[in-house]
Amino acid sequence: MDDDPLVLRVSGLTKSYGSVAALKGVEFGLRRGEVMALLGENGAGKSTLVKILAGLEHPDAGQIEIDGRPARLRSPSQSLQAGVAYVTQELSIISALSVAENICLGGRSQNPIWTASSLAQRVKPYLELVGLGDVDPATTAGKLSVAQRQLVEIARLLSRDAKILILDEPTAALSDVEIGKVTSVVTKLAKEGRSIIYVTHRLGEVFEIGDRVTIFRNGVSFEPIAVKGLSVDTLIERLLGRRLEQMFPARASKFGEVVLSIHDLVAPGLSHPVSLELRAGEILGLAGQLGSGANAIVRAVAGVAPPTAGSIRLRGQRLNPRDMRDAIRSGVAYCSDDRKRDGIFAVRKLTENLTAPSIDKITVAGLINRRRESEMSRRLAEFFEINLSRLGSQAGKLSGGNQQKVALGKWLGIEPSILLVEEPTRGVDVGARAEIYRHLRKLADQGLAIIFASSDNQEVLGLADTVATFFRGQIVRVSPATQMEHSSLLRDVTHPENLAAGREAA
Amino acid sequence: MIAGLLGRLAPAGGPATEAQAPARRRLAFLFMGIGIVALLVIGGLTTPSFLTLENLLVVIRAASITGIIAIGMSYITISGNLFALSAEELAILAACVFAFLMRDDYGLAVSLIATLIFAAGSGAIQGGVISLGGDPIITTLAFGALFRGIASLVSDNKNILLGTKAAEWLGTGRPLGVPTQSWAFVILTLVAWFVLQRTRFGRQLLLIGANRPAARASGLRVGQASIVAMTLFGVCCGMAGISAAAQFGLAVANLFSGLTIDVVAAVLVGGIPLKGGQGSPVQAALGAVFIALLQNFMLLHSFTTGWRMFVIGSLVALATIGFHLLQKRQA
């Protein structure tokens, strides 16, 4: 394998955005038929490299050779012509078009006139290649699951006959089972001789499908490491440039009184009534795939999708939120799984972001009190260890991890009784991830009750005191995290036939 | 419990670091400054009558009318609702209402207050429809047609004479040598700037414009802010209507021709981003001064109405494209 010629060679690549150097002389090589994982914290430079290869950004200096010849990648279409195809983090599937139309979208068509059946003929082999052979090409893309859409996107790349495929965090929005589908296709494509650059935050995927891994840190790339024989600890250590003490903080030793009690709750997304209790200082982890009902409980309590039956009691008081504003006033803080959509105000300063939910506390007679505003935002930033010198910058300019800290931190201002979080570390790098776990645990230790829903099973097992598993709108099991094996958790959230057995066990 | 926790943390030190004004805003101020100075210089060199006191008073008065409405419009743009296209029509209707009240001897104070309340209500209704989910452009376009229709019907497309000189000073007075409209314009600019920067309402407006779903998820009153912004806009249109009726001593359904596009142009060349959440009324005010100067310059150089509309239209198109490209480059 070492003798394989390089399909792609990058040397001395530099790129700056204003005064910020994103790439400081990057060296990178890709062999034929290998899966090369790119790892690095947010802002380490991997996205910039990938965007340059895709023709979306232009380097300041450096060489890019494809098959030994210098390549000119000044636009996405030039990159495609050179044989480089790129799948973004954000899906670009158009829901209103058919699967076949989506695959052919933007490609050169041999014939300006087509019919549904000629398109279907053309795309069928690509669909089979990505394991979607059973999907009708005439289906509207909007009807597919997120994983299926991701696979359609890969099929689109294949139809361009690219020899280098770049997948930029293709699994960020997928659940564990769906990730399996994507990764198996990637492995298959590599076996067929295509070279794949796979950007990810999930270390598990690196070991599962990666042949080699290139680590980025502060705009510099390191010598690729063969994945075979590599341990997780070594990888994390290399990634961070230091030993990661421990990903998850120690659990709580004792809990306070019951803060939240949910009784026979029925809400959109739940097929059976759910009952749960949460104590002060407890972190409850809800595990389940998309649509399993894990998020439904969080959303019902938060007032996003108000319950249709059953009761919720917060500190003994009946809680019946009609909307989010109502829930907030009762002391419920809610962080959704999409911080760009509704978690942060990207163009506004951190100060303004942090004080947004508690704006009443920094105003006197309708006027913003500068001193209170500054004190409040500094206190929240200090708690979440956000660099105080950045309080004046726009939230959108921060890394994913810091944005998540702002999205969470702003809630402390309302002095909530309970904190609800969906996917607490989506799109957050390993280092910042451990930090967020630590802050959540610190809040719980101070007596806050926390519920989080997550599709990352490791996260649920590592962070939660108590775990509730969900499948198809109902609870499979509630158990202390220490008494739950990873394998049984996985079984609970994936296999329907285990539902009955799981209930008996609980 | 969390309060206790926060209380224990180190007390806050100095003020938070201020953000640099975004490049876009600095650029807009620069362009406006250069544009206004250039127009004054070129105008003064090419037309002897341009820099006369008399002409400058005309310019300032016209700029003030455009400016007063542009200030109201800037709140709508900043709150993420783009533009209200009913500016011209609401100002006309307010002028008619004021003229009717004055003609029927209700007295200046009553007519003034009643007209402003009427204009505020007309703004609030549009805000209400928008807060219920109506598209701001379509909603205000529809209400604009409705307002103009009412103005035509009640005036029968004839001049409504005030029939009294009681309101004349409002339109033509010059306390301390400066036209009343300009006093109103300057004071309004300062107040609007202060409200946006220092009040809870202003902060909510900025946050809602920056990210509506996030504002909702943070418990801010999104619908209410839209209604208040539209109400203030209505008051601004009312002020413009009253001052024109007072200036000419009459109201008629074809006043303010081309005012809406002038105001839109003022907001755009002032550099307020269309996607909301950023910008300041001061930018709209500067934009209005620039547009008014440009209009006057073209009038003195005997541009026909067609040419003037052509120029303003091109300016709006260029500003839209220019800032869009700038945005892309920064992203």
Contacts between the chains, C-beta under 8 A, distances in Angstrom:
chain1	res1	chain2	res2	distance
A	324	B	216	6.3
A	324	B	217	5.6
A	324	B	219	6.3
A	325	B	216	7.7
A	325	B	219	4.4
A	325	B	220	7.9
A	325	B	221	7.3
A	328	B	218	7.6
A	328	B	219	3.9
A	329	B	219	7.1
A	334	B	217	7.0
A	336	B	217	6.7
A	341	B	213	5.5
A	341	B	214	7.4
A	342	B	211	7.1
A	342	B	213	3.9
A	342	B	214	4.5
A	342	B	216	7.2
A	342	B	217	4.3
A	343	B	214	6.2
A	343	B	217	7.4
A	344	B	211	7.2
A	344	B	214	6.3
A	345	B	207	5.4
A	345	B	210	4.1
A	345	B	211	4.8
A	345	B	214	5.6
A	345	B	215	7.6
A	345	B	277	6.8
A	346	B	210	7.0
A	346	B	211	6.7
A	347	B	210	5.0
A	347	B	277	5.0
A	347	B	278	5.5
A	348	B	206	6.5
A	348	B	207	6.3
A	348	B	210	4.9
A	348	B	277	6.4
A	349	B	16	7.8
A	349	B	19	5.1
A	351	B	16	4.9
A	352	B	203	6.8
A	352	B	206	7.3
A	352	B	207	6.6
A	356	B	207	5.6
A	356	B	214	7.7
A	356	B	215	7.5
A	356	B	218	4.5
A	356	B	220	7.0
A	357	B	218	4.4
A	357	B	219	5.6
A	359	B	200	5.8
A	359	B	203	6.3
A	359	B	204	6.9
A	359	B	220	7.2
A	360	B	200	7.5
A	363	B	199	7.7
A	363	B	200	4.3
A	366	B	199	5.4
A	366	B	200	5.4
A	366	B	201	6.9
A	367	B	198	5.7
A	367	B	199	5.6
A	367	B	200	7.3
A	368	B	198	5.5
A	368	B	199	6.4
A	368	B	200	6.3
A	368	B	202	8.0
A	368	B	203	5.9
A	370	B	15	6.9
A	373	B	16	7.9
A	374	B	12	5.6
A	374	B	15	5.3
A	374	B	16	5.0
A	375	B	11	7.3
A	375	B	12	4.0
A	377	B	16	6.2
A	378	B	12	4.1
A	378	B	13	7.4
A	378	B	16	6.9
A	379	B	6	4.8
A	379	B	9	5.4
A	379	B	12	6.7
A	380	B	6	7.6
A	382	B	9	5.4
A	382	B	10	6.6
A	383	B	5	7.7
A	383	B	6	7.0
A	383	B	9	6.4
A	388	B	16	7.6
A	389	B	17	5.9
A	390	B	17	7.8
A	391	B	16	4.1
A	391	B	17	6.0
A	392	B	16	5.7
A	392	B	17	3.7
A	392	B	18	5.2
A	392	B	19	4.4
A	393	B	19	6.1
A	394	B	19	6.8
A	410	B	218	7.2
A	412	B	2	5.7
A	412	B	6	6.6
A	414	B	219	8.0
A	415	B	1	7.6
A	415	B	2	4.4
A	415	B	3	5.1
A	416	B	2	6.9
A	443	B	2	7.7
A	446	B	1	6.2
A	446	B	2	6.8
A	446	B	4	8.0
A	446	B	5	4.6
A	447	B	1	4.4
A	448	B	1	7.1
A	448	B	2	6.5
